Amino acid sequence: MRKYILHMSLLTLLFSSAVLSLAQTNQANRPALGKWQLNVEKSKSNGALPNSETVTITPDGKTAVEGVSKDGKAYSWSFIPSQGASVPIQGMENATVVETHSGENSVDHVWKVAGGKSKGHGVVSPDGKTMTYTQDGVDGKGSPVHVMMIFDKQ
């Protein structure tokens, strides 16, 4: 009986170590985690880009965005993705996002905001220092939206 308990304890310890190691490996292999600052000079849009924007992505997947619009108004919104499912965007009225991952370095979104709909695609550079995010669709007035934002890792 003691041998059985010893073996089960060892197996439990090994399993726990493997899960912890896997979790740490997965976190290390997620280059989008952390804080990103919009590089306004390198970014392009057919509309107005914000004066500043910071995106923070935490290990639980939460994405938080804070910035100052072109007209000087502060904004803040966030969401916690559920792979492939539509989730509400906190801080925006009647807004949802669907997030899917197409690889370790990239993410795709379908945004529904203020009556408009767009698709976004983000890619982190191989060195992990830059993230490029492109977004195409229509706004709530039916006007086309095209944005290419460049973010620098902080």
Backbone as JSON, one array per atom type, in Angstrom:
{
  "sequence": "MRKYILHMSLLTLLFSSAVLSLAQTNQANRPALGKWQLNVEKSKSNGALPNSETVTITPDGKTAVEGVSKDGKAYSWSFIPSQGASVPIQGMENATVVETHSGENSVDHVWKVAGGKSKGHGVVSPDGKTMTYTQDGVDGKGSPVHVMMIFDKQ",
  "N": [[0.82, -1.19, 0.0], [1.95, 1.23, 0.77], [3.85, 1.55, -1.26], [2.18, 1.96, -3.42], [0.92, 4.38, -2.74], [3.18, 6.03, -2.69], [3.99, 5.85, -5.39], [1.72, 6.99, -6.65], [1.82, 9.55, -5.57], [4.24, 10.46, -6.66], [3.58, 10.35, -9.39], [1.52, 12.25, -9.46], [2.97, 14.53, -8.72], [4.79, 14.67, -10.9], [2.95, 15.04, -13.0], [1.8, 17.5, -12.24], [4.07, 19.12, -12.4], [4.61, 18.93, -15.13], [2.31, 20.15, -16.22], [2.57, 22.75, -15.19], [5.0, 23.47, -16.36], [4.27, 23.34, -19.06], [2.34, 25.37, -19.13], [3.96, 27.6, -18.57], [5.65, 27.47, -20.78], [3.79, 27.84, -22.86], [3.0, 30.45, -22.26], [5.4, 31.79, -22.66], [5.65, 31.39, -25.36], [3.85, 33.1, -26.46], [3.98, 35.75, -28.05], [2.51, 38.13, -28.2], [1.74, 38.96, -25.71], [1.8, 41.46, -23.17], [2.65, 44.99, -23.1], [1.86, 47.38, -25.56], [2.67, 50.11, -27.62], [1.18, 52.48, -29.74], [2.66, 53.41, -32.77], [2.36, 56.24, -34.15], [3.44, 57.66, -36.31], [4.3, 55.7, -38.13], [1.97, 54.4, -38.74], [-1.09, 54.03, -40.69], [-4.16, 55.28, -42.08], [-7.44, 55.47, -43.58], [-8.99, 57.2, -42.32], [-9.1, 59.17, -39.32], [-6.32, 58.69, -37.24], [-5.7, 57.82, -33.79], [-4.34, 60.15, -31.34], [-2.73, 58.93, -29.48], [-2.21, 55.55, -28.33], [-2.42, 52.71, -26.28], [-2.05, 49.27, -25.97], [-2.73, 46.56, -23.95], [-2.04, 43.23, -23.31], [-2.89, 40.54, -21.4], [-1.84, 37.52, -19.57], [-4.19, 35.98, -19.19], [-5.55, 36.51, -21.44], [-6.99, 38.82, -21.63], [-7.6, 41.84, -23.29], [-6.8, 45.14, -23.18], [-7.43, 48.48, -23.99], [-6.25, 51.74, -24.15], [-6.41, 55.19, -24.83], [-6.0, 58.35, -26.61], [-8.11, 60.16, -28.54], [-8.11, 61.68, -31.88], [-9.38, 64.09, -31.57], [-8.74, 64.73, -28.98], [-10.03, 63.4, -26.9], [-10.13, 61.14, -24.19], [-10.14, 57.57, -24.16], [-11.18, 54.25, -23.27], [-11.3, 50.78, -23.34], [-12.1, 47.24, -23.19], [-11.77, 43.64, -23.52], [-12.38, 40.17, -22.89], [-11.32, 37.51, -24.56], [-12.99, 34.66, -26.03], [-12.12, 31.98, -27.55], [-13.13, 31.98, -30.81], [-15.75, 32.69, -30.2], [-18.34, 35.15, -29.9], [-17.88, 38.02, -27.96], [-18.74, 40.57, -25.54], [-17.62, 44.0, -25.71], [-16.21, 45.71, -23.2], [-16.86, 48.98, -22.13], [-17.66, 49.98, -24.51], [-20.62, 50.7, -26.22], [-23.04, 48.38, -27.34], [-21.18, 46.68, -28.73], [-19.18, 44.09, -30.08], [-16.77, 41.39, -30.26], [-15.08, 38.83, -32.04], [-12.56, 36.57, -31.54], [-9.91, 34.79, -33.03], [-7.15, 32.57, -33.24], [-4.53, 32.28, -35.52], [-2.09, 31.21, -35.46], [0.99, 31.15, -33.54], [2.05, 33.72, -33.64], [0.06, 35.36, -34.6], [-3.24, 36.87, -34.83], [-6.76, 36.98, -35.35], [-9.64, 39.04, -35.8], [-13.16, 39.69, -35.67], [-15.0, 42.47, -35.74], [-17.79, 44.16, -34.41], [-19.08, 47.16, -34.22], [-20.83, 50.0, -33.26], [-22.8, 49.75, -35.31], [-21.24, 49.16, -37.5], [-19.06, 46.87, -39.27], [-16.1, 45.01, -39.22], [-13.02, 43.37, -40.16], [-10.09, 42.27, -38.58], [-6.53, 41.79, -38.51], [-3.75, 40.74, -36.79], [-0.2, 40.7, -36.44], [2.72, 39.63, -34.88], [6.07, 40.6, -35.06], [8.95, 38.53, -35.99], [11.07, 39.06, -34.2], [9.71, 39.92, -32.0], [9.32, 42.58, -31.32], [7.67, 44.34, -32.65], [4.29, 44.9, -33.59], [1.98, 44.48, -36.13], [-1.11, 45.63, -37.14], [-3.86, 45.22, -39.13], [-6.93, 46.44, -40.39], [-10.05, 46.09, -41.94], [-13.16, 47.09, -43.33], [-16.51, 48.31, -42.85], [-17.81, 51.35, -41.48], [-20.31, 52.48, -39.08], [-21.82, 54.17, -40.67], [-21.64, 53.18, -43.15], [-19.38, 53.77, -44.55], [-16.19, 53.0, -46.01], [-13.59, 51.38, -44.14], [-10.19, 51.39, -43.55], [-7.33, 50.48, -41.97], [-3.97, 50.51, -40.9], [-2.07, 49.72, -38.34], [0.86, 50.25, -36.47], [2.53, 48.89, -33.8], [4.74, 49.28, -31.06], [6.63, 47.24, -28.89], [6.6, 47.61, -25.4]],
  "CA": [[0.0, 0.0, 0.0], [2.86, 2.38, 0.81], [4.43, 1.7, -2.59], [1.12, 2.5, -4.27], [0.77, 5.79, -2.38], [4.4, 6.69, -3.14], [3.92, 5.95, -6.86], [0.67, 7.95, -7.0], [2.33, 10.87, -5.21], [5.23, 10.81, -7.67], [2.87, 10.62, -10.65], [0.84, 13.53, -9.3], [4.01, 15.56, -8.75], [5.26, 14.77, -12.27], [1.88, 15.62, -13.8], [1.71, 18.91, -11.88], [5.25, 19.78, -12.96], [4.44, 19.0, -16.58], [1.3, 21.15, -16.52], [3.17, 24.04, -14.9], [6.0, 23.71, -17.4], [3.53, 23.61, -20.3], [1.74, 26.7, -19.0], [5.02, 28.59, -18.7], [6.09, 27.42, -22.17], [2.77, 28.48, -23.68], [3.06, 31.88, -22.02], [6.62, 32.29, -23.3], [5.46, 31.29, -26.8], [2.78, 34.02, -26.85], [4.71, 37.02, -28.16], [1.65, 39.31, -28.13], [1.54, 39.36, -24.32], [2.53, 42.63, -22.72], [2.16, 46.33, -23.4], [2.21, 47.85, -26.89], [2.4, 51.54, -27.85], [0.97, 52.81, -31.15], [3.62, 54.28, -33.44], [1.47, 57.01, -35.03], [4.16, 58.06, -37.54], [4.39, 54.57, -39.06], [0.63, 53.87, -38.97], [-1.84, 54.67, -41.78], [-5.61, 55.07, -42.03], [-8.22, 56.33, -44.46], [-9.67, 58.11, -41.4], [-8.19, 59.76, -38.34], [-5.67, 57.84, -36.24], [-5.67, 58.48, -32.49], [-3.1, 60.82, -30.97], [-1.94, 57.9, -28.8], [-2.96, 54.35, -27.95], [-1.66, 51.64, -25.65], [-2.77, 48.01, -25.89], [-2.12, 45.64, -22.99], [-2.59, 41.88, -23.41], [-2.46, 39.82, -20.2], [-1.8, 36.07, -19.76], [-5.53, 35.38, -19.27], [-6.1, 36.87, -22.74], [-7.67, 40.12, -21.63], [-7.03, 42.91, -24.09], [-7.25, 46.44, -22.71], [-6.97, 49.56, -24.87], [-6.42, 53.1, -23.63], [-5.83, 56.13, -25.77], [-6.53, 59.7, -26.78], [-8.54, 60.3, -29.94], [-7.58, 62.82, -32.63], [-9.97, 65.32, -31.03], [-8.29, 64.94, -27.62], [-10.86, 62.7, -25.9], [-9.58, 59.87, -23.69], [-11.02, 56.41, -24.27], [-10.7, 53.02, -22.64], [-12.19, 49.64, -23.52], [-11.42, 45.96, -23.02], [-12.55, 42.42, -23.69], [-11.71, 38.9, -22.59], [-11.76, 36.66, -25.67], [-13.35, 33.26, -25.9], [-11.73, 31.51, -28.88], [-14.16, 31.72, -31.8], [-17.08, 33.09, -29.75], [-18.57, 36.58, -29.8], [-17.9, 38.53, -26.58], [-18.96, 42.01, -25.5], [-16.49, 44.87, -25.45], [-16.5, 46.57, -22.06], [-16.49, 50.36, -22.41], [-18.29, 50.38, -25.77], [-22.02, 50.31, -26.26], [-23.43, 47.52, -28.46], [-19.99, 46.29, -29.49], [-18.71, 42.73, -29.83], [-15.6, 40.95, -31.02], [-14.77, 37.4, -32.1], [-11.12, 36.43, -31.72], [-9.37, 33.47, -33.34], [-5.7, 32.59, -33.43], [-4.14, 31.53, -36.71], [-0.7, 30.83, -35.23], [1.55, 31.73, -32.33], [2.37, 35.13, -33.84], [-1.0, 36.13, -35.25], [-4.59, 36.82, -34.3], [-7.79, 37.54, -36.22], [-10.83, 39.54, -35.11], [-14.33, 40.22, -36.36], [-15.5, 43.54, -34.89], [-19.09, 44.79, -34.68], [-19.06, 48.36, -33.37], [-21.64, 51.15, -33.7], [-23.47, 49.46, -36.57], [-20.28, 48.79, -38.53], [-18.45, 45.54, -39.14], [-14.79, 44.94, -39.85], [-12.15, 42.25, -39.84], [-8.74, 42.69, -38.27], [-5.49, 40.75, -38.48], [-2.54, 41.22, -36.13], [0.97, 39.83, -36.55], [3.9, 40.07, -34.14], [7.29, 40.34, -35.83], [9.75, 37.42, -35.45], [11.9, 39.47, -33.05], [8.81, 40.23, -30.9], [9.39, 44.0, -30.96], [6.68, 45.11, -33.41], [3.05, 44.24, -33.96], [1.26, 45.17, -37.2], [-2.53, 45.28, -37.09], [-4.63, 45.79, -40.23], [-8.37, 46.3, -40.2], [-10.83, 46.5, -43.1], [-14.6, 46.88, -43.19], [-17.32, 49.51, -42.99], [-18.24, 51.91, -40.2], [-21.76, 52.51, -38.88], [-22.44, 54.98, -41.72], [-21.44, 52.5, -44.42], [-18.14, 54.21, -45.19], [-15.13, 52.01, -45.88], [-12.56, 51.56, -43.11], [-8.93, 50.67, -43.76], [-6.35, 50.96, -40.99], [-2.78, 49.7, -40.65], [-1.44, 50.3, -37.16], [2.13, 49.65, -36.06], [2.73, 49.01, -32.36], [6.07, 48.92, -30.55], [6.6, 46.59, -27.58], [7.11, 48.46, -24.31]],
  "C": [[0.87, 1.26, 0.0], [3.48, 2.64, -0.56], [3.42, 2.37, -3.53], [0.97, 4.01, -4.01], [1.98, 6.59, -2.85], [4.38, 6.89, -4.65], [2.88, 6.98, -7.29], [1.13, 9.37, -6.68], [3.35, 11.35, -6.24], [4.57, 11.15, -9.0], [2.15, 11.96, -10.59], [1.83, 14.69, -9.37], [4.52, 15.77, -10.17], [4.22, 15.44, -13.17], [1.77, 17.12, -13.53], [2.88, 19.7, -12.46], [5.12, 19.95, -14.46], [3.42, 20.07, -16.96], [1.85, 22.56, -16.29], [4.19, 24.42, -15.97], [5.32, 24.06, -18.73], [2.91, 24.99, -20.25], [2.78, 27.79, -19.17], [5.53, 28.63, -20.14], [5.08, 28.13, -23.06], [2.79, 29.98, -23.5], [4.28, 32.48, -22.71], [6.47, 32.3, -24.82], [4.32, 32.19, -27.29], [3.38, 35.42, -26.93], [3.83, 38.26, -28.07], [1.41, 39.78, -26.69], [2.37, 40.58, -23.98], [1.87, 43.92, -23.15], [2.73, 46.8, -24.72], [1.79, 49.3, -27.06], [2.26, 51.79, -29.34], [2.06, 53.75, -31.63], [2.83, 55.04, -34.51], [2.16, 57.35, -36.35], [4.21, 56.93, -38.57], [3.02, 54.01, -39.44], [-0.09, 54.66, -40.05], [-3.32, 54.34, -41.63], [-6.29, 55.94, -43.07], [-9.09, 57.28, -43.64], [-8.64, 58.68, -40.44], [-7.63, 58.7, -37.39], [-5.72, 58.56, -34.89], [-4.35, 59.19, -32.27], [-2.16, 59.85, -30.26], [-2.84, 56.72, -28.47], [-2.0, 53.32, -27.37], [-2.56, 50.42, -25.54], [-2.0, 47.12, -24.92], [-2.83, 44.3, -23.09], [-2.01, 41.06, -22.26], [-2.5, 38.31, -20.43], [-3.17, 35.4, -19.82], [-6.23, 35.74, -20.58], [-6.77, 38.22, -22.8], [-6.88, 41.13, -22.46], [-7.64, 44.22, -23.62], [-6.62, 47.52, -23.57], [-7.27, 50.9, -24.21], [-5.78, 54.05, -24.62], [-6.46, 57.5, -25.7], [-6.85, 59.86, -28.26], [-7.94, 61.55, -30.57], [-8.13, 64.14, -32.1], [-9.68, 65.53, -29.54], [-9.09, 64.26, -26.53], [-10.21, 61.37, -25.51], [-10.61, 58.76, -23.87], [-10.34, 55.2, -23.64], [-11.74, 51.94, -22.88], [-11.39, 48.36, -23.4], [-12.36, 44.81, -23.34], [-11.69, 41.23, -23.27], [-12.21, 37.92, -23.65], [-12.13, 35.25, -25.24], [-13.2, 32.69, -27.31], [-12.92, 31.17, -29.77], [-15.57, 32.15, -31.4], [-17.16, 34.62, -29.64], [-18.64, 36.98, -28.33], [-18.13, 40.04, -26.61], [-17.66, 42.77, -25.23], [-16.9, 45.82, -24.33], [-16.01, 47.99, -22.37], [-16.99, 50.86, -23.74], [-19.72, 49.86, -25.76], [-22.31, 49.49, -27.51], [-22.26, 47.13, -29.35], [-19.57, 44.89, -29.08], [-17.48, 42.44, -30.68], [-15.52, 39.42, -30.95], [-13.28, 37.3, -32.39], [-10.78, 34.98, -32.03], [-7.87, 33.62, -33.57], [-5.34, 31.72, -34.63], [-2.67, 31.12, -36.64], [-0.2, 31.5, -33.97], [1.77, 33.23, -32.44], [1.24, 35.95, -34.42], [-2.37, 35.89, -34.62], [-5.53, 37.47, -35.32], [-8.99, 37.95, -35.39], [-11.93, 39.84, -36.11], [-14.96, 41.19, -35.37], [-16.88, 43.97, -35.35], [-19.21, 45.94, -33.69], [-19.91, 49.44, -34.02], [-22.28, 50.94, -35.07], [-22.54, 49.1, -37.71], [-19.72, 47.4, -38.27], [-17.11, 45.56, -39.87], [-14.06, 43.69, -39.4], [-10.75, 42.8, -39.6], [-7.79, 41.51, -38.22], [-4.24, 41.35, -37.88], [-1.43, 40.2, -36.22], [2.11, 40.45, -35.74], [5.13, 39.67, -34.94], [8.09, 39.2, -35.2], [10.62, 37.8, -34.25], [11.05, 39.89, -31.85], [8.75, 41.69, -30.51], [8.31, 44.85, -31.6], [5.45, 44.27, -33.67], [2.37, 45.1, -35.03], [-0.18, 44.68, -37.17], [-3.24, 45.99, -38.24], [-6.11, 45.5, -39.99], [-9.09, 46.86, -41.41], [-12.3, 46.19, -42.87], [-15.35, 48.15, -43.5], [-17.71, 50.01, -41.61], [-19.76, 51.93, -40.14], [-22.51, 53.32, -39.92], [-22.28, 54.35, -43.09], [-20.18, 52.91, -45.16], [-17.04, 53.17, -44.99], [-14.1, 52.4, -44.81], [-11.34, 50.75, -43.53], [-7.89, 51.31, -42.83], [-5.18, 49.98, -40.96], [-2.05, 50.38, -39.49], [-0.17, 49.52, -36.81], [2.3, 49.94, -34.57], [4.13, 48.56, -32.0], [5.92, 48.33, -29.15], [7.24, 47.5, -26.54], [7.81, 47.63, -23.27]]
}
